[in-house]
Amino acid sequence: MSRFSYIYLGSFFLLTSVLCFFNIIYSYYFNLYLNIDTYAVTLTISLLFGLSFLIKKKDLNKITIFQKILTVILGYFILPIIIALPYTLSIYNISFIDCYFESISGFTSTGFTVFENIKHLDPSLILWRSTSQWIGGLYFLFSIILLIDIFDDNLKKSLTNFLSFNTTETFKQSLKVLILYSILTLTIFIILKIIDLRTFDSFNFALTIISSGGFLPNNNLATILNSEIKIIIFSFTMLISFFSVFLAYNIFFFKKESLNVFSEDFYLLIYLAFLIIIFFIFFNFDNKFTEIFLGITTSISNVGIYFDKSSSRLDIIFLILVIIGGSFFSTSSGLRFFKLFNLTKFAINELLSHTRPRQIFTNKISFFERNINRSDITKYFLAILLFILSLFVISSLLTLNNIDFISSFKLGILTIMNTVNSGLYGVENFEFQKINSFSKIIFILFMIIGRVELISILILLKKFLFKS
């Protein structure tokens, strides 16, 4: 690995050690003395790894896109090992594969859990689960910046005017993300406190929502969101991880000539309004639109948390919303609405250009000074193909491991899209702690595949399979 790769991973080891320190303070404050040694060991190990990575000798070689992709993927495997230590060293006698599964689930902001009853866990471990999601969400945003060169020009222009990032620009944008990410986390916490949620629940939810994670601080969400106003405001907070993390920054520092930075968020707003209208008119069963609104926001933001009750009548529709996902520069997963919208528009234009050859059709994005490039369309199409292929593979493997086809298919979608299984999708009763180790390894691999942009996997395959 290059010097830059060591700094990148080392920084997250150091960040993990800082968050371990906060957990030690928390354990002292609430007299949870049995946990102090656990987090002290985790802090020491993560600190040593972080410092050893940062003091590596300077590497003069320019980092390539392949090294960047490998760095990001390697981080998804290595960092959760440190995150798994508090589970391994806890009093709950959890096997290593279960500890690693839980940490991967948190770090990828998926939310699958091996714990059957959350209320039996001590508060510091519940907080650590939410913390792992927060770190993972930040890692994902940093990874987008690190891999910016493989994404389409329109998405790059919404972030920067640079054609490619050097080390200085990467650091500048990463620092901006860290500040925005932290401010948005604090904003969510304050909003949840205003609607009278417990401080502990508000803090855990803030860490979960901003990262599009799925861990709950309580087994029953209904006991926390016990009024319609709480459900509505809670639903709106999840939209923070649906829109771009730069949205608030762009609004605050708005310049008339940079209207293009709002293009994706503008279409996402139209998409959200369309969904609300359609669901309100056609799917407002039993006049419980607040719960439907929660289902919409939790699905499009890829958080996935919902009440215990099943919503089997709409589970396929909500799964489609999960697949579509949210903004590119957010912690949500999915294929991304803006990509699918542009791909659909391009396809329609191509069809019309053949039926009406004298008519000139352009792939300019409406209301904005941007055109869709064919190279971008190719990437969008490949992303869909890779998603279908990945879904087929994970569903087949899970079915072969004695998981019924319906559950395998639904869990395959949720795994690749890093969305927690809940009553909204009809798989809330699936027990991850009871599946065999091979099935857990399958989930681990595909949770990571889902968090790494699928196009980057294709680039790696091209590099190693077609070296010429």
Secondary structure by P-SEA (a helix, b strand, c coil): ccaaaaaaaaaaaaaaaaaaaaaaaaaaaaccccaaaaaaaaaaaaaaaaaaaaacccccccccaaaaaaaaaaaaacaaaaaacccccccccccaaaaaaaaaaaaaccccccccccccccaaaaaaaaaaaaaaaaaaaaaaaaacccccaaaaaaccccccccaaaaaaaaaaaaaaaaaaaaaaaaaaaaacccaaaaaaaaaaaaacbbbbcccccccccccaaaaaaaaaaaaaaacccaaaaaaaaccccccccaaaaaaaaaaaaaaaaaaacccccccaaaaaaaaaaaaaacccccccccccccaaaaaaaaaaccccccccccccaaaaaaaaaaaaaaaaaaacccbbbbcccccccbbbbaaaaaaaaaaaaaaaaaaaaaaaaaaaacccaaaaaaaaaaaaabbbbcccccccccccccccaaaaaaaaaaaaaaaccaaaaaaaaaaccccc
